[in-house]
């Protein structure tokens, strides 16, 4: 049985994959975050799925009638 942390990480990774796309873009995003936060890139990459899951949950609470595709479309516009 998966722990809550594993479930959130999986959900968060799916959200990141849909939002950012290919792994090279994810690496670049992690590098940028690491630089801005003053942290090691590997540390940032470990936390990204969990933070993404929390962000997705917050968005779902703000937009309860929207499906996941609508949220990905909205967030995708901010990432460009």
MDTraj code that builds the backbone (N, CA, C; nanometers):
import mdtraj as md
import numpy as np

residues = "UNK UNK UNK UNK UNK UNK UNK UNK UNK UNK UNK UNK UNK UNK UNK UNK UNK UNK UNK UNK UNK UNK UNK UNK UNK UNK UNK UNK UNK UNK UNK UNK UNK UNK UNK UNK UNK UNK UNK UNK UNK UNK UNK UNK UNK UNK UNK UNK UNK UNK UNK UNK UNK UNK UNK UNK UNK UNK UNK UNK UNK UNK UNK UNK UNK UNK UNK UNK UNK UNK UNK UNK UNK UNK UNK UNK UNK UNK UNK UNK".split()
xyz = np.array([
    [0.0853, -0.1182, 0.0000],
    [0.0000, 0.0000, 0.0000],
    [0.0893, 0.1238, 0.0000],
    [0.0525, 0.2223, -0.0820],
    [0.1301, 0.3457, -0.0920],
    [0.1033, 0.4356, 0.0274],
    [0.2069, 0.5040, 0.0690],
    [0.1901, 0.6033, 0.1743],
    [0.1316, 0.7299, 0.1125],
    [0.0833, 0.8192, 0.1962],
    [0.0298, 0.9468, 0.1491],
    [0.1365, 1.0238, 0.0733],
    [0.2603, 1.0208, 0.1246],
    [0.3712, 1.0917, 0.0595],
    [0.3958, 1.0366, -0.0811],
    [0.3919, 0.9037, -0.0969],
    [0.4113, 0.8436, -0.2287],
    [0.2966, 0.8809, -0.3225],
    [0.1745, 0.8793, -0.2718],
    [0.0591, 0.9141, -0.3542],
    [0.0667, 1.0593, -0.3994],
    [0.1020, 1.1492, -0.3075],
    [0.1145, 1.2901, -0.3433],
    [0.2272, 1.3110, -0.4425],
    [0.3380, 1.2405, -0.4209],
    [0.4509, 1.2520, -0.5123],
    [0.4147, 1.2064, -0.6522],
    [0.3405, 1.0955, -0.6629],
    [0.2970, 1.0465, -0.7936],
    [0.2017, 1.1430, -0.8609],
    [0.1061, 1.1939, -0.7849],
    [0.0116, 1.2918, -0.8373],
    [0.0861, 1.4180, -0.8778],
    [0.1776, 1.4605, -0.7941],
    [0.2548, 1.5810, -0.8232],
    [0.3427, 1.5638, -0.9452],
    [0.4036, 1.4456, -0.9599],
    [0.4880, 1.4206, -1.0770],
    [0.4052, 1.4218, -1.2042],
    [0.2859, 1.3640, -1.1995],
    [0.1965, 1.3684, -1.3164],
    [0.1595, 1.5115, -1.3513],
    [0.1310, 1.5911, -1.2496],
    [0.0961, 1.7315, -1.2698],
    [0.2140, 1.8069, -1.3323],
    [0.3344, 1.7828, -1.2800],
    [0.4549, 1.8456, -1.3359],
    [0.4766, 1.8037, -1.4813],
    [0.4609, 1.6743, -1.5077],
    [0.4800, 1.6242, -1.6439],
    [0.3834, 1.6905, -1.7409],
    [0.2568, 1.7051, -1.6990],
    [0.1572, 1.7702, -1.7847],
    [0.1838, 1.9189, -1.8000],
    [0.2303, 1.9798, -1.6944],
    [0.2512, 2.1245, -1.6931],
    [0.3789, 2.1652, -1.7656],
    [0.4888, 2.1002, -1.7317],
    [0.6187, 2.1400, -1.7845],
    [0.6557, 2.0617, -1.9095],
    [0.6203, 1.9355, -1.9113],
    [0.6510, 1.8549, -2.0291],
    [0.7747, 1.7703, -2.0104],
    [0.8609, 1.7742, -2.1097],
    [0.9758, 1.6845, -2.1150],
    [1.0711, 1.7038, -1.9975],
    [1.1516, 1.6025, -1.9720],
    [1.2405, 1.6048, -1.8559],
    [1.3465, 1.7138, -1.8646],
    [1.3873, 1.7523, -1.9857],
    [1.4863, 1.8597, -1.9989],
    [1.4293, 1.9916, -1.9463],
    [1.3008, 2.0153, -1.9714],
    [1.2366, 2.1365, -1.9211],
    [1.2253, 2.1310, -1.7686],
    [1.1976, 2.0132, -1.7159],
    [1.1893, 1.9963, -1.5713],
    [1.3252, 2.0223, -1.5071],
    [1.4310, 1.9736, -1.5704],
    [1.5664, 1.9972, -1.5196],
    [1.5972, 2.1468, -1.5173],
    [1.5598, 2.2161, -1.6240],
    [1.5834, 2.3602, -1.6300],
    [1.5049, 2.4350, -1.5245],
    [1.3813, 2.3931, -1.5045],
    [1.2966, 2.4548, -1.4029],
    [1.3560, 2.4321, -1.2644],
    [1.4021, 2.3094, -1.2386],
    [1.4635, 2.2784, -1.1096],
    [1.5911, 2.3593, -1.0888],
    [1.6692, 2.3748, -1.1947],
    [1.7937, 2.4523, -1.1841],
    [1.7638, 2.5981, -1.1522],
    [1.6629, 2.6543, -1.2177],
    [1.6242, 2.7933, -1.1928],
    [1.5753, 2.8109, -1.0490],
    [1.4884, 2.7183, -1.0046],
    [1.4393, 2.7258, -0.8663],
    [1.5531, 2.7128, -0.7664],
    [1.6429, 2.6192, -0.7913],
    [1.7550, 2.5977, -0.6997],
    [1.8393, 2.7233, -0.6881],
    [1.8649, 2.7875, -0.8011],
    [1.9451, 2.9098, -0.7995],
    [1.8749, 3.0211, -0.7226],
    [1.7447, 3.0375, -0.7468],
    [1.6708, 3.1446, -0.6801],
    [1.6540, 3.1194, -0.5306],
    [1.6435, 2.9908, -0.4940],
    [1.6236, 2.9574, -0.3529],
    [1.7540, 2.9360, -0.2776],
    [1.8643, 2.9250, -0.3513],
    [1.9927, 2.9006, -0.2879],
    [2.0059, 2.7588, -0.2348],
    [1.9419, 2.6645, -0.3040],
    [1.9463, 2.5246, -0.2634],
    [2.0130, 2.4402, -0.3701],
    [2.0491, 2.3188, -0.3334],
    [2.1033, 2.2219, -0.4266],
    [1.9930, 2.1760, -0.5228],
    [2.0261, 2.1597, -0.6493],
    [1.9267, 2.1216, -0.7499],
    [1.8620, 1.9868, -0.7185],
    [1.9379, 1.8914, -0.6679],
    [1.8809, 1.7610, -0.6343],
    [1.7775, 1.7720, -0.5225],
    [1.8023, 1.8603, -0.4278],
    [1.7069, 1.8826, -0.3193],
    [1.5774, 1.9403, -0.3743],
    [1.5886, 2.0372, -0.4629],
    [1.4706, 2.0985, -0.5241],
    [1.3924, 1.9943, -0.6026],
    [1.4611, 1.9102, -0.6795],
    [1.3943, 1.8074, -0.7593],
    [1.3190, 1.7083, -0.6714],
    [1.3697, 1.6814, -0.5522],
    [1.3006, 1.5905, -0.4610],
    [1.1691, 1.6490, -0.4115],
    [1.1662, 1.7794, -0.3906],
    [1.0471, 1.8437, -0.3364],
    [0.9457, 1.8865, -0.4428],
    [0.9877, 1.8973, -0.5671],
    [0.8984, 1.9481, -0.6716],
    [0.7675, 1.8697, -0.6848],
    [0.7677, 1.7361, -0.6866],
    [0.6399, 1.6653, -0.6987],
    [0.5442, 1.6916, -0.5827],
    [0.5967, 1.6983, -0.4606],
    [0.5099, 1.7243, -0.3454],
    [0.4534, 1.8656, -0.3484],
    [0.5373, 1.9616, -0.3835],
    [0.4905, 2.1001, -0.3930],
    [0.3886, 2.1132, -0.5061],
    [0.4120, 2.0446, -0.6171],
    [0.3183, 2.0477, -0.7291],
    [0.1839, 1.9880, -0.6886],
    [0.1862, 1.8788, -0.6107],
    [0.0612, 1.8180, -0.5633],
    [-0.0161, 1.9140, -0.4744],
    [0.0556, 1.9871, -0.3876],
    [-0.0109, 2.0852, -0.3016],
    [-0.0684, 2.1996, -0.3842],
    [0.0062, 2.2438, -0.4850],
    [-0.0431, 2.3517, -0.5716],
    [-0.1667, 2.3063, -0.6485],
    [-0.1639, 2.1844, -0.6985],
    [-0.2795, 2.1323, -0.7723],
    [-0.4009, 2.1227, -0.6807],
    [-0.3796, 2.0771, -0.5592],
    [-0.4896, 2.0672, -0.4632],
    [-0.5494, 2.2043, -0.4342],
    [-0.4633, 2.3036, -0.4165],
    [-0.5119, 2.4397, -0.3926],
    [-0.5908, 2.4937, -0.5101],
    [-0.5438, 2.4654, -0.6307],
    [-0.6162, 2.5099, -0.7496],
    [-0.7514, 2.4404, -0.7614],
    [-0.7557, 2.3126, -0.7276],
    [-0.8815, 2.2396, -0.7350],
    [-0.9829, 2.2939, -0.6350],
    [-0.9358, 2.3396, -0.5208],
    [-1.0266, 2.3978, -0.4227],
    [-1.0811, 2.5314, -0.4714],
    [-0.9982, 2.6064, -0.5462],
    [-1.0425, 2.7352, -0.5995],
    [-1.1324, 2.7175, -0.7215],
    [-1.1131, 2.6075, -0.7931],
    [-1.1888, 2.5815, -0.9165],
    [-1.2522, 2.4424, -0.9078],
    [-1.3480, 2.4216, -0.8169],
    [-1.3984, 2.2857, -0.7933],
    [-1.4681, 2.2223, -0.9132],
    [-1.5225, 2.2998, -1.0040],
    [-1.5948, 2.2443, -1.1177],
    [-1.5063, 2.2195, -1.2383],
    [-1.3811, 2.2636, -1.2332],
    [-1.2902, 2.2475, -1.3469],
    [-1.2252, 2.1100, -1.3423],
    [-1.2025, 2.0556, -1.4602],
    [-1.1297, 1.9277, -1.4646],
    [-0.9798, 1.9551, -1.4701],
    [-0.9006, 1.8514, -1.4622],
    [-0.7555, 1.8658, -1.4609],
    [-0.7009, 1.9303, -1.5867],
    [-0.7623, 1.9052, -1.7001],
    [-0.7140, 1.9634, -1.8252],
    [-0.7284, 2.1147, -1.8252],
    [-0.8376, 2.1651, -1.7688],
    [-0.8574, 2.3104, -1.7631],
    [-0.7494, 2.3751, -1.6774],
    [-0.7167, 2.3120, -1.5654],
    [-0.6123, 2.3679, -1.4787],
    [-0.4765, 2.3636, -1.5469],
    [-0.4468, 2.2549, -1.6151],
    [-0.3194, 2.2454, -1.6860],
    [-0.3098, 2.3506, -1.7958],
    [-0.4206, 2.3767, -1.8643],
    [-0.4222, 2.4798, -1.9684],
    [-0.3934, 2.6172, -1.9088],
    [-0.4571, 2.6474, -1.7972],
    [-0.4366, 2.7771, -1.7328],
    [-0.2935, 2.7930, -1.6851],
    [-0.2436, 2.6918, -1.6157],
    [-0.1069, 2.6997, -1.5633],
    [-0.0042, 2.6970, -1.6753],
    [-0.0335, 2.6257, -1.7822],
    [0.0581, 2.6207, -1.8951],
    [0.0814, 2.7582, -1.9559],
    [-0.0192, 2.8425, -1.9531],
    [-0.0056, 2.9787, -2.0052],
    [0.0908, 3.0616, -1.9210],
    [0.0942, 3.0356, -1.7901],
    [0.1858, 3.1080, -1.7027],
    [0.3299, 3.0623, -1.7199],
    [0.3483, 2.9384, -1.7617],
    [0.4829, 2.8819, -1.7726],
    [0.5531, 2.9208, -1.9011],
    [0.4817, 2.9741, -1.9963],
    [0.5419, 3.0094, -2.1264],
    [0.6130, 3.1391, -2.1211],
])
top = md.Topology()
chain = top.add_chain()
for i, resn in enumerate(residues, 1):
    res = top.add_residue(resn, chain, resSeq=i)
    for name in ("N", "CA", "C"):
        top.add_atom(name, md.element.get_by_symbol(name[0]), res)
traj = md.Trajectory(xyz[None], top)
